Amino acid sequence: MIDIEVPEELATTQIKYNGEAGRAFIDALPGRAAEFLERWDLRPTGPSMYGMASLVLPVERADGTRAALKLQLLDEESEGEPVGLRAWGGDGAVHLLDHDAATNTMLLERLDETRHLSSLDDPREATRILADLLARLTALPAPPGLRTLDSIARRMLAATPDAVRELPDDDRRLLLACASQVRDVVDEPGDRLLHWDLHFDNILAADREPWLAIDPKPLAGDPGFDLMPALDNLYDASDILWRFDLLTDRLGLDRQRAAAWTLGRVLQNSLWSLEDDEFHDNDFQSRQLDIGRLLLDRRVTVRP
């Protein structure tokens, strides 16, 4: 069996967020990697890479094609990834070369993992590139069977009153205002294919196009719900409204409606932080609240 090293950070994250299912996934990784290297006739060509949810092995196919073997836990979040990648068919996103439905193991087109869009010296140019990619990705109607923004938004609205009850007054009012904005648009949740996590480090340099998106968490909904990662990543408070305006222009979105759905992301991320007991003294959460305040302050009418 080929020796596959499982990074400690990946194991820690999986066990923290997925409990016994995460532990079982980590325990199975070496054997699963060996299985798919043999099944798909792949040769490892370098050290493994990893994120919070997956292990990726650089490989070469029998015909010499460079590829990436992605091993991940099959759950509600990851199960839509191959569906989305097939729908995009490589148009703005990495190509899906093969897929095992039982484990959600994927063989992907190999991109240049050493060159993330975040490495550009000019954050505004990076934002323009991201916006153009996001416009292409969200132009497609979502395939059947994906999670929907409708169900996610309604669950958020139902959970908000109890979740924010013990927060300091300013934070509680802010999140209730976000919920109010979501309530205004929840009956029109949209039907586009969303990436849901298109930040600057989820865009890599490629051969067939300058830049391609990776690691989607596909969702059916309104493209306004897809803007937050580009606002929060490479954070610069003085640039947030410029980025928001650029994104809405490039995607052809109604700015008021897009602001409401972006405030929905503020609400969603805040509810997650509360659930994980990471709301206070957390840089990520502070950025969420700052973005929320900026967008709410710009709104023509804000109901507390």
C-alpha positions, 0 to 999 in steps of 0.5 A, spaced: 500 500 500 502 507 498 504 510 504 498 516 505 500 521 510 493 524 513 495 531 516 493 532 523 490 539 521 485 535 517 484 530 522 482 535 528 478 539 523 474 533 521 473 530 528 471 537 531 465 538 526 463 531 524 464 527 530 464 520 529 463 520 522 469 525 521 473 520 525 471 514 521 473 518 514 480 520 517 481 512 519 479 510 512 483 515 508 489 511 507 486 505 504 481 509 500 486 513 497 490 506 495 483 504 492 482 509 487 489 510 485 489 502 483 481 503 480 483 509 476 490 507 474 493 513 477 500 515 479 502 519 485 506 525 483 507 529 489 505 530 496 498 531 498 494 537 499 489 538 504 483 543 506 478 543 512 474 538 509 478 534 504 485 531 502 487 532 495 493 528 491 496 530 485 496 524 480 498 522 473 493 518 469 495 512 465 495 516 458 500 521 462 494 526 463 496 530 470 490 530 475 488 531 482 484 525 486 480 529 491 478 525 497 472 527 502 467 526 507 460 524 503 455 529 507 450 534 505 455 540 503 459 535 499 454 531 495 452 537 490 460 538 488 460 533 482 453 535 480 455 543 480 461 541 476 458 537 471 453 542 470 458 547 469 462 542 464 469 546 465 466 553 463 469 557 469 470 551 473 475 545 474 473 539 470 470 533 473 474 527 470 471 521 474 467 520 480 465 515 485 458 516 488 458 512 494 464 515 497 464 522 493 471 521 491 473 525 485 478 525 479 479 533 477 483 536 472 489 539 475 490 546 476 496 550 478 495 549 486 501 554 487 498 560 484 491 562 487 488 569 485 489 571 492 497 572 490 495 578 485 498 584 487 492 588 486 486 586 490 481 590 485 484 586 479 483 580 483 476 582 484 474 583 477 477 577 475 473 573 481 466 577 479 467 575 471 468 568 473 462 568 478 457 571 473 459 565 468 458 560 474 451 563 476 448 564 469 446 557 469 439 554 472 441 549 478 440 542 476 435 538 480 436 535 487 441 541 490 440 544 496 435 550 496 436 557 498 429 557 500 429 552 505 436 554 508 433 561 509 427 559 512 431 555 517 435 561 519 429 565 520 426 560 524 432 560 528 434 567 529 430 569 535 432 564 540 439 564 537 441 572 538 437 573 545 443 573 549 447 577 545 449 584 546 444 589 544 448 592 538 449 585 535 442 583 537 439 589 533 444 588 527 442 580 526 435 582 527 435 587 522 439 582 517 433 577 518 428 583 517 432 584 510 432 576 508 424 576 510 423 581 505 426 577 499 425 570 502 419 568 497 423 569 491 429 565 493 432 564 486 434 558 482 441 559 479 447 555 480 451 558 486 458 556 488 457 558 495 464 559 497 468 563 491 473 567 495 480 568 492 483 562 494 478 558 491 480 560 484 487 557 481 491 559 475 490 554 469 492 552 462 486 552 458 484 559 462 487 564 466 483 562 472 478 557 474 474 556 480 475 550 485 471 547 491 464 549 490 459 548 495 453 548 490 446 551 492 440 553 488 438 560 489 439 568 488 446 570 486 446 575 491 447 570 496 454 568 493 457 575 494 460 574 501 466 570 500 469 576 495 467 581 500 470 577 507 476 574 503 482 579 503 478 584 507 479 591 507 473 595 510 475 601 505 474 597 499 467 593 501 462 597 498 466 598 491 467 590 491 459 590 492 458 595 487 463 591 482 460 584 483 453 587 483 454 590 476 458 584 473 452 579 475 447 584 473 443 584 480 439 589 483 443 592 488 437 592 494 436 585 493 443 583 493 444 587 499 438 583 502 441 576 500 448 578 502 445 580 509 443 573 509 450 571 509 452 575 515 446 572 518 448 565 516 455 566 518 453 569 525 448 563 527 454 558 525 459 562 530 454 562 535 452 555 534 460 553 535 461 558 541 465 562 537 461 569 536 466 573 541 473 575 540 473 572 533 476 576 527 472 572 522 465 574 526 467 581 527 468 582 519 461 579 518 458 584 523 462 590 520 460 588 513 453 587 515 453 594 518 456 597 512 450 594 507 445 596 512 447 603 513 447 604 505 440 601 505 434 606 504 430 603 509 432 599 515 427 596 519 430 594 526 
